[in-house]
Amino acid sequence: MINMKLLTANQAAEALSVSKATLYAYVSRGLLQSVEGPDRSRRYLWDDIERLRMRKVRPKEDRKSVV
């Protein structure tokens, strides 16, 4: 991954205003991707974090699917 900004778990959780447990749940649900960092720690892609942040701030009316 060239020139991709990676965040630690603490940074990612803070950026999303969630706990680290919620962050890990997002990974297990496929909402975020994590990659191995130094010392086998996990890092989180800034693009994924930003996408989720935008999703959280969008008005509920825009999120409803039209059937």
Buried (B, 14 or more C-beta within 10 A) or exposed (E): EEEEEBBBBEBBBBBBEBEEEEBBEBBEEEEBBBEEBEEEEBBBBBEBBEEBEEEEEEEEEEEEEEE
